[in-house]
Amino acid sequence: MMEVTKVTAYNELSKEELLELKEQLETQFTEIKGKNLSLDMSRGKPSAEQLNLSMGMMDVLKSDSNLACEEGVDCRNYGVLDGIREAKQLLADMMEIPKDNIVIFGNSSLNVMFDTISRCMTHGVLGSTPWCKLDKVKFLCPVPGYDRHFSITEYFGIEMINVPMTPTGPDMDIVERLVSSDPAIKGIWCVPKYSNPQGITYSDETVHRFATLKPAAEDFRIFWDNAYGIHHLYDDKQDYLIEIFMECKKEGNPNMVYKFSSTSKISFPGSGIAAIGASDENLKEIRRQMQIQTIGHDKVNQLRHARFFGDISGMVNHMKKHAAIMRPKFDTVLSTLEQELGGLGIGSWLAPRGGYFISFDSMEGCAKKIVAKAKEAGVVMTDAGATFPYGKDPMDSNIRIAPSYPTLEELKLAGQIFILCVKLVSIDKILESK
Amino acid sequence: MMEVTKVTAYNELSKEELLELKEQLETQFTEIKGKNLSLDMSRGKPSAEQLNLSMGMMDVLKSDSNLACEEGVDCRNYGVLDGIREAKQLLADMMEIPKDNIVIFGNSSLNVMFDTISRCMTHGVLGSTPWCKLDKVKFLCPVPGYDRHFSITEYFGIEMINVPMTPTGPDMDIVERLVSSDPAIKGIWCVPKYSNPQGITYSDETVHRFATLKPAAEDFRIFWDNAYGIHHLYDDKQDYLIEIFMECKKEGNPNMVYKFSSTSKISFPGSGIAAIGASDENLKEIRRQMQIQTIGHDKVNQLRHARFFGDISGMVNHMKKHAAIMRPKFDTVLSTLEQELGGLGIGSWLAPRGGYFISFDSMEGCAKKIVAKAKEAGVVMTDAGATFPYGKDPMDSNIRIAPSYPTLEELKLAGQIFILCVKLVSIDKILESK
């Protein structure tokens, strides 16, 4: 059991108490800085230990293997535009959609999303005016969110509108109001499960409200990036997400959603396989582009994945091994936050049940300073602001913590340094108003 | 030595002689049709025997291999946007450019070309107006050419202008005149070596004239798809191509060319690696797009290729094994054409020294009928017209023959059927005017 200690919130301390505390903390900070550490909590990438879990994949196909896929096609040669059958089945099960509603792509779902936006720009959506011909195109961006989503829409000159996240997903009152009233709003970025960076899973009601949206724009699409669909941390407690495509179909809006996913954080980042899930009509349009863009994606790698995982149950079992490595890392960061910052009133965070991140909210106006101070002591964090469109966090308070890559020992140390930075920057902030 | 037989050109035969000949040929045709054959000379894809040459690639990386690349990065994880060092070196040597002027992509150079055009559409070229904002964008298309090039420009609504091929490459008088006078002309598709479908290699003078073009459009680019750079058929006779990027640089036009290539017909089609070669300034723009579009391409596959081939000399040796398989196939088709059609005045062709195709020109207005007739007898050819923009061959005479995929036995048979169809259709054509 955790020891119960009496904690006083910082803003209840006197100026003198704060100054004394600051002095102590600065001594600690100077000491740590002197160690010339180099720690990285910035990147949502798997650790080497996690990558080792998939090394068996290297032995699945050998020089004497038969590389024909289920439909009899030689995977080494041209042919099969939208994915071999066994890869479709595997990823369709992973994405919880019928295998006729999936198209397999290359190694990156981000690339699929980019290409999707690019196609909308040059060719529109199911006959609509190409977005590049419009004066203004807007996207809704639940915040905090995934910086690389925002980079895509920014790259294409699409105006981004912040929508606050709530514990049940994006604020749907705002989403509904904007989507139904403004025909320039063409899409919304969503990471519906174990969201980046908060680890929030959209509630059943939220998903259902998405499916019943009445967009002013006929070419409005929900960009549903289910990047962490089976990336649980715990066996005994996990989040559940109802399936958006079927909800949309039931509500008569089958074309309204594009689902994206990949095996990047299941097998190897950069050497996995990605997919899009969508309605028949959407996929027809996607395939029309695809057959101009490529002769086909890497079928050998599709076959390697299908044979390595076998089926979705094999993949889910594989994810339990990832979880066993990730869980203590998340627990370490979370317990450090709890023990060191609990009750101090200078930061808040959520304890996610999956995904790759812990989202920390500092006092207003402190995030940039905390990240800069951590860097001073050799701890690299994701840039403050990165979780918002244009890199601008209006409150300057959100910081994304990525616990996956460092070792447990490194994390403990990095966590302590981070805490120290939060405390020091917060004290300065409170002192300003004393 | 070939037996010398006296041959009379078909148009010198009398009506009666032609009718008699036709009757004989039709008997043969009916007989062959009765065999219900299924042969395919349509696709420029390697045979299974060729694919077997690269099966050793499956054993290069094993579960106990170290997957770190030369710069020390773990290829299994995120990182390294534009290609690992050893893959860059290998493909730079293959493309005859400095390794600092290359970016490695995914599995398909066609995809790189598509993305390049797409980027020009949405973002322009080095600050020029995005092509999608212009009333008219035009491309020059040397004909006959590669159908998939033309499909890309057609997909983006770019107007295509035919430029006739000559034995030394595109007619440069026409290219120079058009490019220097019309600012709507933004590019030209080139397969400069062992061209698709004719197997023509651009002469030194042609390449040099390309490098000295004075385009009316500042954002004019040469799309230089050197798909068959090391795809020779013969050890003792091969074509040489001077290097365009250096020529352009010497002439003060370093930004004017994008070079494309891939290992699709070296290792595995669809599971190879592709690359773009260009100037520093062009690559800067390309990387700017790339870092929005993807976190990185498949580095494990890059590593697999680099370790399998070792270096360019290893790759060139590997291509000699491909040549040993391809050579008798080309020789079979060429000797069939020579023996059966030589001197008849009903068709012409070139004997390429490399690449994947033999281009056949029938009498005007006969290509569609020949292809249809061959299909009737169970031989699939590339659609007549496919080698021209919009699928429209103004003379209806060009037919692309792809000898790589069928076995030698199949090729002999398919060749005989093709000859028969050429003769029958040509006789009808000549009879019309008798």
Boltz contact constraints between the chains, C-beta under 6 A:
constraints:
  - contact:
      token1: [A, 45]
      token2: [B, 77]
      max_distance: 6.0
  - contact:
      token1: [A, 45]
      token2: [B, 78]
      max_distance: 6.0
  - contact:
      token1: [A, 51]
      token2: [B, 76]
      max_distance: 6.0
  - contact:
      token1: [A, 55]
      token2: [B, 63]
      max_distance: 6.0
  - contact:
      token1: [A, 56]
      token2: [B, 63]
      max_distance: 6.0
  - contact:
      token1: [A, 58]
      token2: [B, 61]
      max_distance: 6.0
  - contact:
      token1: [A, 58]
      token2: [B, 62]
      max_distance: 6.0
  - contact:
      token1: [A, 58]
      token2: [B, 63]
      max_distance: 6.0
  - contact:
      token1: [A, 59]
      token2: [B, 62]
      max_distance: 6.0
  - contact:
      token1: [A, 59]
      token2: [B, 63]
      max_distance: 6.0
  - contact:
      token1: [A, 61]
      token2: [B, 58]
      max_distance: 6.0
  - contact:
      token1: [A, 62]
      token2: [B, 58]
      max_distance: 6.0
  - contact:
      token1: [A, 62]
      token2: [B, 59]
      max_distance: 6.0
  - contact:
      token1: [A, 63]
      token2: [B, 55]
      max_distance: 6.0
  - contact:
      token1: [A, 63]
      token2: [B, 56]
      max_distance: 6.0
  - contact:
      token1: [A, 63]
      token2: [B, 58]
      max_distance: 6.0
  - contact:
      token1: [A, 63]
      token2: [B, 59]
      max_distance: 6.0
  - contact:
      token1: [A, 76]
      token2: [B, 51]
      max_distance: 6.0
  - contact:
      token1: [A, 76]
      token2: [B, 268]
      max_distance: 6.0
  - contact:
      token1: [A, 77]
      token2: [B, 45]
      max_distance: 6.0
  - contact:
      token1: [A, 77]
      token2: [B, 269]
      max_distance: 6.0
  - contact:
      token1: [A, 78]
      token2: [B, 45]
      max_distance: 6.0
  - contact:
      token1: [A, 78]
      token2: [B, 269]
      max_distance: 6.0
  - contact:
      token1: [A, 78]
      token2: [B, 270]
      max_distance: 6.0
  - contact:
      token1: [A, 106]
      token2: [B, 106]
      max_distance: 6.0
  - contact:
      token1: [A, 107]
      token2: [B, 298]
      max_distance: 6.0
  - contact:
      token1: [A, 108]
      token2: [B, 294]
      max_distance: 6.0
  - contact:
      token1: [A, 110]
      token2: [B, 294]
      max_distance: 6.0
  - contact:
      token1: [A, 111]
      token2: [B, 293]
      max_distance: 6.0
  - contact:
      token1: [A, 111]
      token2: [B, 294]
      max_distance: 6.0
  - contact:
      token1: [A, 114]
      token2: [B, 293]
      max_distance: 6.0
  - contact:
      token1: [A, 118]
      token2: [B, 118]
      max_distance: 6.0
  - contact:
      token1: [A, 121]
      token2: [B, 122]
      max_distance: 6.0
  - contact:
      token1: [A, 122]
      token2: [B, 121]
      max_distance: 6.0
  - contact:
      token1: [A, 132]
      token2: [B, 132]
      max_distance: 6.0
  - contact:
      token1: [A, 151]
      token2: [B, 292]
      max_distance: 6.0
  - contact:
      token1: [A, 152]
      token2: [B, 292]
      max_distance: 6.0
  - contact:
      token1: [A, 155]
      token2: [B, 292]
      max_distance: 6.0
  - contact:
      token1: [A, 268]
      token2: [B, 76]
      max_distance: 6.0
  - contact:
      token1: [A, 269]
      token2: [B, 77]
      max_distance: 6.0
  - contact:
      token1: [A, 269]
      token2: [B, 78]
      max_distance: 6.0
  - contact:
      token1: [A, 270]
      token2: [B, 78]
      max_distance: 6.0
  - contact:
      token1: [A, 270]
      token2: [B, 296]
      max_distance: 6.0
  - contact:
      token1: [A, 270]
      token2: [B, 299]
      max_distance: 6.0
  - contact:
      token1: [A, 271]
      token2: [B, 298]
      max_distance: 6.0
  - contact:
      token1: [A, 271]
      token2: [B, 300]
      max_distance: 6.0
  - contact:
      token1: [A, 292]
      token2: [B, 151]
      max_distance: 6.0
  - contact:
      token1: [A, 292]
      token2: [B, 152]
      max_distance: 6.0
  - contact:
      token1: [A, 292]
      token2: [B, 155]
      max_distance: 6.0
  - contact:
      token1: [A, 293]
      token2: [B, 111]
      max_distance: 6.0
  - contact:
      token1: [A, 293]
      token2: [B, 114]
      max_distance: 6.0
  - contact:
      token1: [A, 294]
      token2: [B, 108]
      max_distance: 6.0
  - contact:
      token1: [A, 294]
      token2: [B, 110]
      max_distance: 6.0
  - contact:
      token1: [A, 294]
      token2: [B, 111]
      max_distance: 6.0
  - contact:
      token1: [A, 296]
      token2: [B, 270]
      max_distance: 6.0
  - contact:
      token1: [A, 298]
      token2: [B, 107]
      max_distance: 6.0
  - contact:
      token1: [A, 298]
      token2: [B, 271]
      max_distance: 6.0
  - contact:
      token1: [A, 299]
      token2: [B, 270]
      max_distance: 6.0
  - contact:
      token1: [A, 300]
      token2: [B, 271]
      max_distance: 6.0
